Amino acid sequence: MALATLAELKTELSIGTTAEDTRLTGYLASATAIAEQLARRPLEREVDRIEYPYEPRAADCWPSYVDLALRPIESVAAVKVLTTPGTDAEFTAADALTEVEDYLVDAVMGSLHHVWTTWPASRRMIQVTYTAGYVDPATVAATAAWAADTVYAAGDLVTSGGAVYAALQGHTAATANEPPTGTHWAFVNEAPADLQHGVMQHAVRLWTTRGTGGAREIDLGQGGGTISFTEAKPHPALVAAVEGLPGRWRL
């Protein structure tokens, strides 16, 4: 997966054959990995990710929120809390909290806010199963439009009204449950256009400097100075896109 498409990269480079597809796909993956390094968090969409968040705090400080590693949050499948640190089996047996009644989701910041109390302060006392991150543009391009009378399974993706949605439960499509009906569909976050552009521009740099062996500069010798390969650094468009991601200030 990558946060820009091979077709767009080939168009940018005016490449009309498939001979370099493997190399170009690798460059897109590398550029996406660099974007995640700059963001210091995963960016690509992950379904049913399981985390055990906790907020270390001083004895006199009891925040009512916990941060998740991946954002923006698309949907939360389950939040479970134990009274003491527990095993996966103990979490499986525990009852799930109820959204709105027990906790609120800040999708942009990737936080869960407890409504009436504070979260436990120890590890493995909270288990969250959720889906979050940016869907890659290749998946968006391959996603079919929502259609009435179609049987959808939980997790199926559709497009509707220019947006992408994921089915929250299995059902037969009808007008009453057409996206964005909340009980049946969750809005899927597409990678921002500037992030896609930045990933592609860095992949172009990797292609342009493919013969330098990764060198940042070449010494011309005999007093001729050096030629600097600034392309070895993250492309400015990629840096700017990552810095502009919503919710980045909490990193």
C-alpha positions in Angstrom: 0.0 0.0 0.0 1.1 3.6 -0.7 -0.5 7.0 -0.3 -0.2 7.8 -4.0 -0.9 5.7 -7.1 1.5 4.1 -9.5 -0.6 5.4 -12.4 -0.2 9.0 -11.2 3.5 8.6 -10.7 4.0 7.1 -14.2 2.0 10.0 -15.6 4.2 12.5 -13.7 7.3 10.8 -15.1 5.9 10.3 -18.6 6.5 6.5 -18.4 4.2 4.5 -20.6 5.6 1.0 -20.1 5.4 -1.5 -17.3 9.1 -2.3 -17.2 9.8 -0.1 -14.2 6.6 -0.8 -12.3 8.3 -2.8 -9.5 10.9 -0.1 -8.9 8.3 2.7 -9.0 6.0 0.8 -6.6 8.9 0.5 -4.2 9.6 4.2 -4.4 6.0 4.9 -3.5 6.2 2.6 -0.5 9.5 4.2 0.6 7.9 7.7 0.2 4.9 6.6 2.3 7.3 5.2 5.0 9.1 8.5 5.1 5.8 10.3 5.6 5.1 8.1 8.5 8.5 8.7 10.0 8.0 12.5 9.7 4.5 12.2 11.3 5.9 9.8 14.0 2.8 7.6 13.6 1.2 5.2 11.1 -0.8 7.0 8.4 -2.4 4.2 6.4 -5.8 2.8 7.3 -5.8 -0.2 9.6 -9.0 -2.2 10.3 -9.8 -3.5 13.8 -6.5 -2.4 15.3 -6.3 -3.4 19.0 -4.5 -1.2 21.5 -4.0 -0.9 25.2 -3.7 2.8 25.7 -2.9 4.5 29.0 -1.9 7.9 30.2 1.0 8.0 32.7 0.3 10.8 35.1 1.2 12.4 38.4 -0.8 11.5 41.5 -2.6 14.8 41.4 -3.3 14.7 37.7 -6.0 12.5 36.3 -6.9 13.3 32.7 -10.2 12.1 31.4 -8.7 11.2 27.9 -6.4 8.6 26.4 -4.7 9.0 23.0 -4.7 6.2 20.4 -1.7 5.7 18.1 -3.6 5.9 14.8 -5.8 8.8 13.6 -8.1 10.1 12.3 -10.4 7.6 13.9 -13.0 6.1 11.5 -14.9 4.0 14.0 -14.6 2.4 17.4 -15.7 -1.3 17.6 -15.2 -1.8 21.3 -13.7 -0.2 24.5 -13.2 -2.4 27.5 -11.9 -1.5 30.9 -10.6 -3.8 33.7 -10.1 -3.0 37.4 -6.6 -4.5 37.3 -4.1 -5.2 34.5 -5.4 -8.2 32.6 -4.9 -10.8 29.9 -6.5 -10.9 26.5 -8.9 -13.6 27.7 -10.0 -11.3 30.6 -10.7 -8.5 28.1 -12.6 -10.9 25.9 -14.9 -11.7 28.8 -15.4 -8.1 29.9 -18.4 -6.0 28.9 -17.8 -3.1 26.4 -18.5 0.5 27.3 -21.1 2.4 25.5 -20.2 5.3 23.2 -21.7 8.7 24.2 -23.0 7.2 27.5 -19.5 6.2 28.7 -17.0 7.8 26.3 -16.7 10.3 23.5 -14.5 10.0 20.4 -12.4 12.9 19.2 -11.8 11.5 15.7 -9.3 14.2 14.5 -7.1 14.1 17.6 -7.4 10.3 18.0 -8.6 10.6 21.6 -11.2 8.9 23.8 -12.7 11.1 26.5 -14.4 9.4 29.5 -17.7 11.0 30.2 -18.2 10.5 33.9 -14.8 9.5 35.4 -11.1 9.1 34.5 -9.3 6.3 32.7 -7.2 3.8 34.6 -3.6 4.9 35.0 -1.9 1.5 34.5 -1.0 -0.5 31.4 -3.3 -3.2 30.1 -6.4 -2.0 31.9 -8.0 -0.5 28.7 -8.5 -2.3 25.4 -9.7 -0.4 22.3 -10.6 -2.0 19.0 -10.9 0.6 16.3 -10.4 1.5 12.7 -8.4 4.6 11.7 -6.0 6.1 9.3 -6.1 7.2 5.7 -7.3 4.8 3.0 -4.9 4.6 0.1 -5.9 6.2 -3.2 -5.6 2.9 -5.1 -8.2 1.3 -2.9 -10.5 4.3 -3.4 -10.1 4.0 -7.2 -11.1 0.3 -7.1 -14.1 0.9 -4.8 -17.6 0.5 -6.4 -20.5 2.8 -5.9 -23.2 2.0 -3.4 -26.1 0.2 -5.0 -29.6 -0.6 -3.6 -30.5 -4.2 -3.1 -26.8 -5.2 -2.8 -25.9 -7.5 0.1 -23.0 -5.9 2.0 -20.8 -7.5 4.7 -19.3 -5.6 7.6 -16.1 -3.9 6.4 -17.2 -3.6 2.7 -16.3 -0.2 1.2 -18.5 1.8 -1.1 -18.5 5.3 -2.7 -21.4 7.6 -2.4 -21.7 11.3 -3.0 -18.0 11.6 -3.7 -17.0 10.0 -0.3 -15.9 6.5 0.8 -17.8 4.6 3.4 -17.3 1.3 5.3 -20.1 -1.0 6.3 -20.5 -1.3 10.1 -22.7 -4.3 9.9 -23.9 -6.8 7.3 -27.1 -5.8 5.6 -29.0 -5.5 2.3 -28.8 -2.0 0.9 -32.0 0.0 0.8 -32.8 3.7 0.7 -33.3 3.8 4.4 -29.7 2.7 5.1 -27.9 4.5 2.2 -24.6 6.1 3.2 -24.1 8.1 5.4 -26.6 6.5 7.6 -24.8 6.2 10.9 -25.9 2.8 12.1 -24.8 1.1 8.9 -21.9 3.1 7.5 -18.8 4.9 8.8 -17.1 7.7 6.8 -13.6 6.5 5.6 -10.9 9.1 5.6 -9.1 9.5 2.3 -5.5 10.6 2.3 -5.4 14.4 1.9 -4.6 15.6 -1.6 -1.5 17.4 -0.5 -0.2 14.3 1.3 -0.8 12.2 -1.8 1.0 14.9 -3.8 3.9 15.0 -1.4 4.4 11.2 -1.5 4.4 11.3 -5.2 6.9 14.2 -5.4 9.3 12.3 -3.1 8.9 9.2 -5.2 9.8 11.3 -8.2 13.0 12.4 -6.3 13.9 8.8 -5.7 13.5 8.0 -9.4 15.5 11.1 -10.4 18.4 10.1 -8.1 18.3 6.4 -8.6 21.8 6.4 -10.1 23.5 8.2 -7.2 23.7 5.1 -4.9 22.0 7.1 -2.2 24.9 9.6 -2.0 24.0 13.1 -0.8 26.8 14.7 -2.8 29.6 13.9 -5.2 33.1 15.4 -4.9 34.2 16.5 -8.3 37.9 16.5 -7.3 40.8 18.8 -8.4 39.2 21.8 -6.7 36.0 21.4 -8.5 33.9 21.4 -5.3 30.9 19.1 -4.9 27.4 18.6 -6.4 24.8 18.2 -3.7 21.9 15.8 -4.1 19.3 17.6 -2.1 16.9 15.1 -3.5 18.1 12.7 -0.9 16.2 14.7 1.7 12.4 14.5 2.1 10.7 16.5 -0.6 9.5 19.9 0.8 6.0 19.1 -0.4 6.0 16.0 1.7 7.3 17.7 4.7 4.7 20.5 4.4 1.9 18.0 3.9 2.8 16.1 7.1 3.2 19.2 9.1 -0.3 20.3 8.0 -2.0 17.1 9.1 -4.9 17.6 11.5 -4.1 16.8 15.1 -0.4 16.8 14.7 0.3 19.2 17.6 -0.2 16.4 20.2 2.8 14.4 19.0 
